[in-house]
Amino acid sequence: MKNNMKKDLKRDAKNFLKFFLSELKPKGKLLTPFNFIAATIIFLGAVIAFFRFKDGLGSVTNLSQEYPWGLWIGFDVITGVAFAGGAYVITFMVYILRMKKYDSIVRITVLNGLLSYMFYAGALLLDLGKPWNVINPIIGNSFGMNSVMFLVAWHFALYMIAEFLEFSPAIAEWFGSKKLKKWLHGITFATVIIGITLSTLHQAGLGALFLMTKSKLHPLWYTEFIPILFFVSSIFAGLSMVIVEGSISKRVFSNLMSPEHHHTHNDIVFGLGKICAIVMYVYFFLKIVVLFHSHSMHYLDTPLGLWYISEMLFFTLLPLAMFTYSVRHRKGNMIRAAAILTLIGIVINRLNVTIIAFNWNLPERYYPSWQEIELTLAVIFLEIVVLRWIVVRMPVFNEKKESREDKISITSAS
């Protein structure tokens, strides 16, 4: 009996390897403008990454003792995690609140979140002076087990595992394992609960990292409520990203989507826009309360004060009004424009906290080098390429796909 089991395992492993190798073959045209641009940026990013690890951070970045966190932390990690917030919000809506209208976008949203976290972890390695010390926050070495860094590190690692398990039924369905898919579906609800809990905690935890920067962060952005602001803003940031990515996916991957997905797309966009408007009202109210509470209004007539007002008016209040108007009058394009404006606002807010308003009273300023910018673009394009590879092959938009055995037989026949 053991011999038969070994033979079955060997056969399954051989079939899966054959299937996986067949799936590595390119699908569609290779020589496209996007592929050329992506390949160029990724290749140049790989060269820069080589010199970064060979010669150190100083060879490719403008980081210093005064500005140890630059673009790779401020944008790739702090901003990127907020953009990935759509995964925990959508799963909460579908699995906890039973809002089945959004069920068709769960897989693509979770996949976006999973890939975002994976590539943000990679970007984090780029920023560490000694990348092999990345294990320190997880084991509590140097930081201690009571530090916010320890909390965020564990939440980050565990949430990636939770998101992988949430998406794993699609992987099992991809290579035709019905038993594995059934088992993974059975643990989905538990992983969703764990994932939501971890995500809400580390969204706030990223803000809590800046509670110790009171002497460095400008008073208009520093507040003891910054963890709450980070958490609340991650809700409408994540949903705005879902709106933008969903609209792009509808054009790029239209042939892969089920009729249900096409039919419900506009209703989903309007529903998400309504939620964004409600949460942004809460966020704007909290920002006003914090402004009065911090007694920092006298800074508003300074250059950074005017920049703060611009952030609040043009990238919070304006998209809030656009969401409200477009939902009421069913203006789909305006909702998408509001979502883009909201994402820009989140980028500005997170960069204000991490770079622009950080060490605001020092004469020396930090500006990212072209290598930092290029490597950030390389990470983004690499994520998009991997996302496209998965979406084209796996049942992300439509669960009704042929089994692994069918695909293998088709591949063998061709």
Stockholm file with secondary structure:
# STOCKHOLM 1.0

chainA/1-414         MKNNMKKDLKRDAKNFLKFFLSELKPKGKLLTPFNFIAATIIFLGAVIAFFRFKDGLGSVTNLSQEYPWGLWIGFDVITGVAFAGGAYVITFMVYILRMKKYDSIVRITVLNGLLSYMFYAGALLLDLGKPWNVINPIIGNSFGMNSVMFLVAWHFALYMIAEFLEFSPAIAEWFGSKKLKKWLHGITFATVIIGITLSTLHQAGLGALFLMTKSKLHPLWYTEFIPILFFVSSIFAGLSMVIVEGSISKRVFSNLMSPEHHHTHNDIVFGLGKICAIVMYVYFFLKIVVLFHSHSMHYLDTPLGLWYISEMLFFTLLPLAMFTYSVRHRKGNMIRAAAILTLIGIVINRLNVTIIAFNWNLPERYYPSWQEIELTLAVIFLEIVVLRWIVVRMPVFNEKKESREDKISITSAS
#=GR chainA/1-414 SS CHHHHHHHHHHHHHHHHHHHHHHTSCCSCSCCHHHHHHHHHHHHHHHHHHHHHHHCGGGTCCCCSSCCSCHIIIIIIIIHHHHTTHHHHHHIIIIISCCGGGGGGHHHHHHHHHHHHHHHHHHHHHHCSSGGGGGHHHHTTTTCTTSHHHHHHHHHHHHHHHHHHHHHHHHHHHTTCHHHHHHHHHTHHHHHHHHHHHHHHHHHHHHHGGGGCTTTBCTTTCCTTHHHHHHHHHHHHHHHHHHHHHHHHHHHTGGGSCHHHHHHHHHHHHHHHHHHHHHHHHHHHHHHHHHHHTTCGGGGGSHHHHHHHHHHIIIIIHHHHHHHHHHHHTCHHHHHHHHHHHHHHHHHHHHIIIIITBTTTCSCCCCCCHHHHHHHHHHHHHHHHHHHHHHHHSCSSCSCCCCHHHHHHHHHHC
#=GC SS_cons         CHHHHHHHHHHHHHHHHHHHHHHTSCCSCSCCHHHHHHHHHHHHHHHHHHHHHHHCGGGTCCCCSSCCSCHIIIIIIIIHHHHTTHHHHHHIIIIISCCGGGGGGHHHHHHHHHHHHHHHHHHHHHHCSSGGGGGHHHHTTTTCTTSHHHHHHHHHHHHHHHHHHHHHHHHHHHTTCHHHHHHHHHTHHHHHHHHHHHHHHHHHHHHHGGGGCTTTBCTTTCCTTHHHHHHHHHHHHHHHHHHHHHHHHHHHTGGGSCHHHHHHHHHHHHHHHHHHHHHHHHHHHHHHHHHHHTTCGGGGGSHHHHHHHHHHIIIIIHHHHHHHHHHHHTCHHHHHHHHHHHHHHHHHHHHIIIIITBTTTCSCCCCCCHHHHHHHHHHHHHHHHHHHHHHHHSCSSCSCCCCHHHHHHHHHHC
//
